[in-house]
Amino acid sequence: MDQTPTQLAPNQTPPAPEQPGPTIGHSAETGEQPEPGETPSPYGFDLDPGEQITRVIHRHPLTLLPTLLTSALLIVVAIAFAFGEGRYPDTIPFPRLMVFALIVILLVLAAIIFLIGLFVYQRNVLIFTNVHLLVAEQYGLFSHRISQVSFERVQDATGTRKGIAQTIFNYGDVEIESAGAEEKFIFRGAPSPQEIADEALEIHERFLHAQGLSEPAE
């Protein structure tokens, strides 16, 4: 059946077209919509058009040791309470229900400490893209910072190891200096820090050569 258009009165305005609802932001940290052409990354920042992540470097696994020791200590204490309650109940001056609750609390705390430590470990990364060098720092569950510098502006990179443990297991800090910036970019607990620093300088030189640029002025 043919539909005839609805006639409007002379002083009647046509209904406004429906507006699309708000889109959900892509940024994992801010919830903001990235600019056209940008691509969200899983590390809390957006990649520029044409930018790609080429390498992601995590801290050395030994940096997880304090978290593992704390969790293990809590588990050992919980096991000791459970063993004492089962084998020598008269030696523990607490009701059985209280001992059971204490064991559960210790185990839950051990799990929470381990999961938070693992989360912080996974979110502390040094990232190389084809354009930038980025340092992502996670200070806790709700404190996150990202510093970035273009490989064009990289001026110096240094790997340092301090102490017996860092020397034996070959991990330490990577310090990146950029032209015109007062602050150094420091990635702590990096495996093979000098090799990473050398790689950053090599990428910097290749970047300048590919772009036909010279070393940036201080």
Backbone as a ProteinNet text record, in pm:
[ID]
protein_1_A
[PRIMARY]
MDQTPTQLAPNQTPPAPEQPGPTIGHSAETGEQPEPGETPSPYGFDLDPGEQITRVIHRHPLTLLPTLLTSALLIVVAIAFAFGEGRYPDTIPFPRLMVFALIVILLVLAAIIFLIGLFVYQRNVLIFTNVHLLVAEQYGLFSHRISQVSFERVQDATGTRKGIAQTIFNYGDVEIESAGAEEKFIFRGAPSPQEIADEALEIHERFLHAQGLSEPAE
[TERTIARY]
85.5	0	88.7	56.3	137.2	116.8	227.3	223.1	230.5	136.4	138.9	205.4	289	357.9	260.4	290.6	206.3	217.5	105.2	102.2	120	204.4	230.1	153.7	112.3	47.3	148.6	100.8	195.9	293.4	249.7	338.7	398.8	390.9	441.6	578.1	672.7	808.8	821.6	901	918.2	995.1	970.7	1041.9	1190.6	1270.2	1415.9	1457.3	1555.3	1600.4	1665	1653.4	1712	1863.3	1923	2067.5	2125.4	2238.6	2299.9	2347.3	2343.3	2386.2	2535.9	2585.7	2729.9	2805.6	2921.3	3005.3	3093.4	3127.9	3210.7	3356.1	3429	3569.1	3654.2	3762.8	3852.4	3969.8	4001	4118.2	4093.7	4187.7	4172	4187.8	4255.9	4284.4	4185.5	4150.7	4069.5	3928.7	3901.2	3770	3741	3840.5	3820.8	3831.9	3757.6	3762.7	3893.3	3971.7	4095	4067	4163.9	4151.2	4139.4	4080.5	4068.8	4204.6	4211.3	4335.7	4417.3	4389.8	4465.2	4412.9	4501.8	4466.9	4493.3	4394.2	4418.8	4511.6	4595.4	4685	4643.2	4684.4	4647.8	4726.5	4810.1	4894.6	4853.8	4733.2	4681.8	4717	4757.2	4783.9	4738.2	4725	4680.5	4798.2	4805.3	4909	4869.7	4966	4941.2	4913.8	4852.7	4829.3	4958.2	4957.2	5074.4	5176	5153.2	5247.9	5218.4	5322.7	5308.5	5406.7	5362.9	5451.1	5545.2	5674.5	5773.1	5833	5834.5	5889.3	5834.3	5801.2	5755.1	5849.6	5908.5	6007.1	5949.9	5938.6	5893.9	6015.3	5989.3	6095.1	6146.9	6266.3	6323.6	6234.6	6215.3	6129.6	6172.3	6300.6	6345.2	6282.2	6230.8	6164	6032.6	5984.3	5865.1	5896.7	6025.3	6064.5	6005	6006.6	5945.9	5798.3	5725.6	5583.9	5568.1	5649.7	5641	5677	5779.9	5820.5	5713.4	5651	5544.6	5426.5	5384.5	5273.1	5308.8	5431.6	5473.5	5477.6	5521.8	5527	5387.5	5291.4	5154.2	5097.4	5130.4	5082.1	5145.2	5273.3	5341.1	5278.9	5249	5185.8	5048.1	4972.7	4840.6	4852.4	4949.7	4970.4	5011.5	5095.1	5138.1	5019.2	4929	4809.3	4722.3	4705.9	4624	4685.7	4817.1	4885.2	4874.6	4896.3	4888.6	4748.9	4647.1	4509.4	4471.4	4523.3	4489.1	4568.5	4697.7	4785.4	4795.9	4804.8	4821.5	4717.8	4592.4	4488.2	4501.2	4558.6	4568.4	4672.9	4764.3	4871.1	4827.6	4711.8	4664.2	4553	4576.7	4479.2	4365.7	4313.7	4203.3	4096.1	3971	3866.3	3891	3839.6	3862.8	3808.8	3691.7	3633.3	3721.2	3779.6	3868	3994.2	4048.4	4167.2	4135.3	4019.7	3979.1	3964.3	3901.4	3885.4	4020.4	4114.2	4247.6	4320.2	4306	4369.6	4314.9	4182.8	4120.6	4168.3	4175	4219.7	4363.5	4450.2	4589.8	4601.6	4525.4	4529.8	4474.7	4367.2	4310.9	4408.9	4472.5	4572	4688.4	4733.5	4843.1	4804.3	4681.5	4635.1	4623.4	4569.4	4554	4689.9	4783.5	4917.3	4984.1	4970.7	5031.7	4968.7	4834.4	4766.5	4797.2	4801.7	4836.5	4980	5071.4	5210.9	5225.8	5151.8	5158.4	5101	4991.8	4931.8	5029.4	5092.5	5188.7	5307.9	5353.5	5465.2	5431.2	5312	5273.8	5252.6	5218.6	5189.6	5311.1	5422.3	5546.1	5627.5	5625.1	5688.5	5762	5861.8	5931.4	5890.7	5838.7	5779.5	5854.1	5891.6	5946.1	5837.4	5811.3	5730.5	5820.3	5764.2	5844	5864.7	5806.3	5818.8	5865.9	5812.7	5836.6	5900.2	5957.5	5998.7	5913	5846	5753.6	5788.9	5773.6	5790.5	5656.2	5596.2	5469.6	5499.9	5457.1	5484.3	5352.6	5339.3	5222.2	5265.2	5212.7	5253.4	5160.3	5052.2	4953.3	4834.2	4721.5	4603.1	4549.8	4564.7	4497.7	4592.9	4720.8	4818.3	4902.4	4887.9	4953.4	5010.1	5130.5	5195.5	5265.1	5252.5	5317.6	5400.8	5528.6	5618.4	5665.1	5671.7	5714.2	5805.6	5891.5	5980.9	5997.9	6000.9	6022.7	6166.9	6186.2	6323.3	6406.2	6339.6	6411.9	6477.6	6415.9	6464.5	6555	6568.9	6656.4	6799.9	6863.2	6999.3	7101.5	7063.2	7155.4	7074.4	7132.2	7069.7	7179.3	7152.8	7252.8	7188.7	7258.4	7215.2	7306.1	7247.9	7327.5	7283.3	7381.3	7356	7423.2	7349.9	7401.9	7384.2	7488.1	7478.7	7512.6	7527.3	7567.3	7458.4	7332.7	7222.7	7204.1	7205.7	7187.1	7303.3	7423.1	7539.2	7533.6	7496.2	7491.7	7381	7262.6	7147.1	7124.7	7216	7216.1	7083.3	7048.5	6933.5	6963.1	6889.7	6915.2	6826.4	6875.9	6796	6842.7	6746.6	6774.7	6735.2	6830.6	6806	6811.4	6704.9	6694.5	6694.1	6785	6788.5	6742.4	6659.2	6608.7	6647.8	6660.9	6700.4	6588.9	6626.5	6531	6444.3	6466.2	6384.9	6470.7	6414.7	6488.4	6486.2	6381	6363	6415.4	6480	6522.6	6409.5	6406.4	6313.5	6388.1	6338.3	6406.6	6313.5	6359.8	6287.5	6367.7	6310.6	6383.2	6360.1	6464.9	6453.9	6453.3	6514.6	6513.1	6613.1	6578.9	6677.1	6776.9	6903	7009.1	6999	7014.5	6989	7079.2	7206.8	7295.7	7258.8	7216.2	7173.8	7050.7	6958.3	6838.8	6876.7	6968.4	7013.1	7081	7165.6	7231.7	7130	7029	6925.6	6848.7	6819.4	6749.1	6830.7	6960.9	7046.3	7055	7059.5	7062.5	6934.6	6820.6	6693.7	6688.6	6740.9	6746.7	6827.3	6942.4	7025.8	6958.7	6895.4	6825.4	6707.3	6640.1	6526.4	6571.1	6679.5	6730.1	6774.5	6841.6	6888.5	6770.6	6664.4	6549.3	6474.9	6474.9	6404.3	6493.6	6621.1	6712.8	6735.6	6740.1	6754.3	6891.7	6927.8	7053.5	7024.7	7130.9	7114.5	7048	6947.2	6879.8	6973.5	6952.4	7033.1	6987.1	7079.2	7044	6957.4
-118.8	0	123.1	220.9	343.2	426.3	481.7	570.7	714.1	797.7	939	1016.5	1117.5	1193.6	1270.4	1280.4	1353.2	1501.9	1566.8	1710	1783.1	1885.8	1965.3	2096.1	2143.3	2274.6	2381.8	2498.5	2604.6	2642.4	2642.5	2683.3	2565.1	2446	2325.6	2289.8	2260.9	2224.7	2073.9	2022.2	1876.5	1825.6	1701	1645.2	1632.4	1656.6	1647.4	1501.9	1475.9	1337.4	1285.9	1153.9	1092.6	1104.1	1140.8	1154.1	1024.8	979.8	857.8	878.9	774.8	782.6	800	833.9	853.4	722.9	732.4	614.1	595	472.1	439.5	465.7	528.4	561.2	437.5	448.9	336	335.5	450.1	454.9	377.2	286.4	204.5	285.8	400.1	476.5	591.1	665.2	785	766.9	665.8	648.1	744.7	821.4	918.3	852.1	909	859.9	906.2	816.2	859.3	946.2	1026.7	1109.6	1022.2	1077.3	997.8	946.4	818.2	756.8	695.6	731.8	674.5	535.3	453.7	316.5	296.2	250.7	227.8	109.5	118.4	9.3	-46.9	-167.3	-225	-168.4	-65.3	-12.1	128.3	171.6	298.3	419.4	403.4	516.8	481.5	584.3	565.5	581.1	492.3	498.6	598.7	677	772	697.7	767.3	701.5	646.3	518.9	454.2	405.7	433.2	391.7	247.9	170.8	31.2	-1.1	-84.4	-131.2	-236.9	-216.5	-310.7	-399.5	-351.3	-433.1	-386.6	-481.1	-453.6	-524.5	-448.8	-502.9	-492.5	-605.4	-608.6	-603.3	-575.3	-578.7	-721.5	-730.2	-861.7	-936.7	-1068.4	-1144.1	-1133.9	-1108.1	-1096.5	-978	-879.5	-767	-810.6	-929.1	-985.2	-1055.3	-1070.8	-1149.3	-1098	-967.2	-922.5	-960.6	-949.8	-988.2	-1137	-1217.5	-1362.5	-1402.5	-1339.1	-1372.8	-1334.5	-1217.7	-1175.9	-1272	-1307.6	-1401.5	-1537.6	-1584.1	-1714.5	-1714.8	-1604	-1596.3	-1606.8	-1537.6	-1544.6	-1686.3	-1752.4	-1889.6	-1983.6	-1965.2	-2049.9	-2030.9	-1906.4	-1880.6	-1945.8	-1938	-2001.5	-2152.6	-2211.3	-2356.1	-2393.3	-2310.5	-2338.1	-2336.3	-2237.7	-2234.7	-2358.6	-2396.5	-2513.3	-2639.9	-2653.4	-2771.2	-2774.5	-2660	-2654.9	-2685.8	-2632.7	-2658	-2804.6	-2866.7	-3006.6	-3104.5	-3069.7	-3164	-3132.9	-3006.8	-2967.9	-2859.5	-2895.1	-2793.3	-2723.7	-2790.7	-2730.4	-2619.8	-2615.9	-2515.1	-2380.4	-2373.8	-2248.4	-2191.3	-2076.4	-2021.1	-1944.4	-1994.2	-1927.8	-2031.3	-1988.7	-2081.4	-2132.7	-2250.4	-2313	-2226.6	-2166.1	-2082.4	-1961.1	-1904	-1788.5	-1829.3	-1944	-1992.7	-2016.1	-2075.1	-2098.3	-1966.3	-1867.5	-1737	-1671.6	-1685.6	-1628.7	-1694.6	-1824.1	-1895.2	-1845.5	-1830.2	-1781.1	-1640.4	-1554	-1416	-1412.7	-1494.2	-1497.1	-1544.4	-1645.7	-1696.6	-1594.3	-1525.4	-1422.1	-1306.7	-1264.5	-1157.6	-1198.2	-1322.9	-1371.2	-1364.9	-1405.2	-1402.3	-1259.3	-1168.3	-1029	-964.7	-984.8	-926.4	-979.5	-1110.2	-1167.3	-1110.9	-1101.8	-1053.6	-906.3	-826.2	-685.1	-671.3	-748.5	-743.4	-786.9	-889.7	-936.3	-832.5	-767.3	-661.6	-546.5	-502.2	-392.3	-433	-557.7	-605.9	-602.9	-648.8	-655.5	-518.3	-418.6	-285.8	-193.6	-235.2	-158	-208.8	-133.3	-179.6	-64.9	-103.1	-12.6	-53.3	41.5	9.9	83.7	9.7	68.2	63.5	177.7	178.3	221.8	230.9	276.9	428.1	496.5	642	686.3	624.9	670.7	563.7	609.6	525.5	566.6	470.9	501.3	422.1	485.9	420.5	425.1	308.4	298.2	252.6	333.2	304.7	287.4	176	148.5	149.1	243.9	259	186.6	136.2	67	34.8	9	-24	95.8	217.2	332.4	445.4	419.8	523.2	475.5	544.9	502.4	624.2	612.3	723.3	672.2	749.6	713.7	833.4	808.9	910.7	863.7	955.3	916.6	1022.8	977.5	1066.4	1011	1098.9	1056.5	1010.2	907.6	863.4	973.2	1070.4	1184.3	1266.3	1272.6	1356.5	1283.1	1152.5	1076.8	1126.5	1154.3	1207.9	1110.7	1039.3	944.2	837.4	719	608.1	533.2	503.1	439.3	326.6	215.2	104.6	92	84.4	76.4	-43.7	-104.4	-213.3	-176.9	-195	-161.4	-280.6	-312.9	-419.6	-556.3	-652.3	-787.6	-857.5	-846	-916.9	-869.5	-738	-686.3	-724.4	-731.1	-769.6	-917.4	-1002.2	-1146.1	-1181.2	-1122.1	-1157.7	-1062	-967	-877.8	-804.8	-723.7	-635.9	-505.9	-401.3	-270.5	-165.7	-41.9	70.5	113.7	156.6	216.2	363.5	452.8	596.6	652.9	724.1	783.9	935.4	1002.9	1148.8	1197.5	1302.6	1358	1503.3	1550.5	1688.8	1782.8	1885.1	1986.4	1947.1	1830.2	1787.1	1787.2	1835.7	1840.1	1706.6	1630.8	1506.4	1387.2	1295.6	1171.1	1070.1	985.3	873.9	752.8	698.6	587.9	467.2	355	228.5	139.7	110.4	39.7	-111.2	-185.9	-331.6	-396.9	-334.7	-389	-503.3	-609.1	-714.4	-666.6	-700.4	-659.7	-510.4	-423.4	-280.6	-216.4	-255.7	-192.2	-230.7	-354.7	-396.4	-318.8	-294.4	-216.7	-72.9	-15.1	121.5	131	33	32.8	19.6	-63.4	-80.7	49.3	121.4	249.1	348.9	353.2	444.6	402.7	272.6	224.3	261.4	243.8	281.1	430.9	509.1	654.2	691.4	629.8	660.7	617.2	499.5	455	545.6	593.4	682.3	812.3	870.5	994	972.6	859.5	830.8	813.4	743.3	720.8	849.9	941.9	1069.3	1177.7	1146.6	1247.3	1361.8	1333.1	1434.3	1428.7	1533.9	1537.5	1525.6	1513.3	1503	1628.3	1612.6	1730.8	1809.8	1941	2028.3	2014.9	2035.7	2026.8	2145.4
0	0	0	-86.1	-94	29.7	79.8	195.5	147	188.7	152.4	262.3	230.5	334	421.3	549.2	643.9	617.7	608	585	717	719.9	839	832.4	947.8	954	918.9	873.8	833.2	942.7	1070.6	1179.6	1254.6	1200.7	1266.3	1211.1	1298.3	1256.4	1252.5	1160.1	1152.2	1272.3	1313.3	1429.6	1401.4	1504.3	1489.8	1474	1388.4	1371.1	1498.3	1519.5	1638.3	1635.2	1748.9	1759.9	1814.4	1761.5	1815.5	1957.4	2037.5	2175.9	2185.5	2302	2319.8	2302.3	2242.9	2223.8	2344.6	2369.4	2484.4	2450.2	2540.9	2517	2504.9	2429.5	2407.1	2502.9	2565.2	2650.7	2778.5	2812	2932.3	3059.1	3051.8	3172.5	3192.4	3085.9	3099.4	3048.6	2968.2	2910.6	2798.2	2753	2647.2	2511	2415.8	2279.5	2214.8	2154.7	2089.6	1968.6	1931.5	1813.8	1689.1	1581.9	1458.9	1412.3	1383.8	1337.8	1448.8	1574.5	1685.7	1719.4	1774.2	1810.6	1958.1	2036	2179.4	2200.6	2303.1	2339.7	2474.6	2507.7	2637.3	2754.7	2731	2837.5	2879.7	2840.6	2889.4	2806.5	2682	2594.8	2453.6	2370.8	2232.9	2137.6	2041.2	1939.1	1831.3	1785.6	1678	1547.4	1450.1	1320.7	1260.9	1226.4	1168.9	1269.8	1397.4	1500.7	1543.8	1564.2	1604	1716.5	1810.2	1916.8	1860.7	1879.5	1827.6	1936.7	2061.6	2169.8	2303.7	2390.7	2525.7	2623.1	2715.6	2809.2	2949.9	3017.4	3156.4	3249.4	3373.8	3473.4	3491.4	3547.8	3575.3	3675.4	3656.9	3749.8	3895.3	3922.6	4061.1	4133.9	4058.6	4123.9	4189.1	4153.3	4217.8	4349.7	4380.5	4496.7	4628.6	4658.5	4784.7	4795.7	4686.3	4688.6	4714.7	4647.9	4666.4	4808.9	4865.4	5002.4	5103.9	5084.4	5176.4	5171	5048.9	5034.7	5092.9	5066.4	5118	5270.6	5331.2	5476.4	5537.1	5478.4	5527.7	5513.7	5404.4	5385.1	5486.9	5513.8	5613.5	5751.2	5787.5	5917.3	5923.8	5814.7	5811.7	5826.4	5758	5770.5	5912.5	5975	6112.6	6208.4	6189.7	6274.2	6251	6123.3	6092.5	6150.8	6139.6	6194.2	6346.5	6410.1	6554.7	6606.1	6536.8	6579.2	6561.5	6455.4	6432.3	6516.8	6540.1	6610.8	6759.9	6794.3	6935.2	6968.9	6974.4	6997.9	7132.9	7231.5	7364.4	7371.9	7275.8	7279.3	7223.2	7156.6	7096.9	7184	7246.2	7341.7	7274.3	7163.4	7093.7	7061.8	7053.4	7013.2	6870.9	6843.3	6712.7	6599.5	6619.8	6515.3	6485.7	6588.9	6569.4	6493.8	6525.6	6454.1	6307.8	6280.8	6142.3	6066.7	6131.5	6066.8	6040.7	6135.2	6118	6001.4	5986.6	5875	5742.4	5735.3	5611.2	5578.7	5680.6	5657.7	5607.2	5665.6	5621.4	5477.6	5439.9	5302.9	5203.6	5241.7	5153.5	5136.2	5245.6	5235.5	5146.2	5159.1	5074.8	4928	4896.5	4757.4	4706.1	4789.9	4746.5	4721.8	4812.9	4796.6	4669.9	4645.5	4526.1	4399.1	4394.2	4274.2	4247.5	4353.5	4334.6	4285.6	4345.9	4301.4	4157.2	4116.3	3978.3	3883	3923.6	3841.5	3821.1	3930.4	3920.3	3833.1	3848.1	3767.2	3618.6	3583	3442	3381.1	3464.3	3411.7	3411.9	3469.9	3463.3	3345.2	3236.6	3113.6	3045.5	2969.6	2878.3	2737.8	2661.3	2531.6	2421.3	2318.8	2197.2	2090.2	2026.9	1905.7	1790.9	1672.3	1559.5	1561.5	1662	1671.2	1809.7	1914.2	2050.4	2137.2	2246.9	2357.9	2477.1	2540.1	2648.7	2773.5	2889.9	3018.9	3090.3	3112.5	3184.8	3326.7	3424.6	3565.4	3640.6	3708.3	3790.6	3936.6	4014.9	4154.4	4250.5	4202.9	4285.3	4198	4262.4	4183.5	4106.1	4161.3	4102	4066.2	4063.8	4030.1	3912.2	3800	3676.7	3606	3555.5	3486.6	3361.6	3252.6	3127.2	3081	3055.2	3000.7	2863.5	2769.7	2636.5	2577	2488.7	2416.5	2276	2179	2042.3	2025.2	1943.1	1916.9	1851	1790.3	1734.7	1844.1	1963.4	2071.4	2170.2	2155.2	2245.6	2229.2	2340.3	2335.8	2391.8	2496.8	2557.1	2629.3	2639.5	2712	2786	2911.6	2996.7	3077	3085	3169	3290.1	3409.1	3531.9	3615.6	3682.7	3777.6	3909.3	4018.5	4150.8	4243.4	4316	4413.5	4356.8	4446.8	4407.3	4329	4376.6	4311.3	4167.7	4145.5	4009.8	3919.4	3975.9	3895.7	3858.1	3953.5	3926.4	3827.1	3848.8	3766.1	3649.2	3632	3516	3498.9	3598.5	3583.3	3656.8	3620	3678.7	3615.6	3609.3	3561.2	3422.4	3343.6	3212.6	3220.1	3197.1	3202	3059.8	3023.7	2891.2	2906.4	2839.1	2837.6	2701.3	2703.1	2578.2	2566.3	2444.2	2419.2	2461.6	2538.6	2580.4	2697.6	2756	2870.2	2996.1	3104.8	3229.8	3302.2	3282.5	3356	3277.2	3346.5	3283.9	3288.1	3186.7	3185.8	3241.8	3351.5	3417.8	3424.3	3372.6	3384.9	3477.8	3593.3	3698.2	3688.9	3727.4	3730.9	3595.1	3496.7	3360.8	3347.3	3275.2	3247.6	3142.6	3160.9	3066.1	3034.8	3133.7	3111.6	3007.2	3002.9	2906.1	2763.1	2742.9	2609.1	2564.2	2656.4	2622	2588.7	2666.7	2639.6	2503.5	2471.8	2341.6	2227.8	2249.4	2146.6	2124.4	2232.9	2219.7	2137.8	2161.2	2084.1	1938.2	1912.5	1774.1	1700	1766.1	1703.1	1678.4	1773.2	1757	1632.6	1614.4	1497.7	1368.2	1369.6	1248.7	1216.3	1319.4	1299	1232.7	1285.3	1226.2	1081.5	1057	920.9	825.6	871	783.6	754.2	851.7	832.3	772.6	755	701.3	797.6	926.5	1029.7	1091.5	1162.9	1236.4	1385.3	1463	1607.1	1662	1752.9	1807.6	1897.1	1899.2	1983.6	2127.7	2221.6	2363.1	2405
[MASK]
++++++++++++++++++++++++++++++++++++++++++++++++++++++++++++++++++++++++++++++++++++++++++++++++++++++++++++++++++++++++++++++++++++++++++++++++++++++++++++++++++++++++++++++++++++++++++++++++++++++++++++++++++++++++++

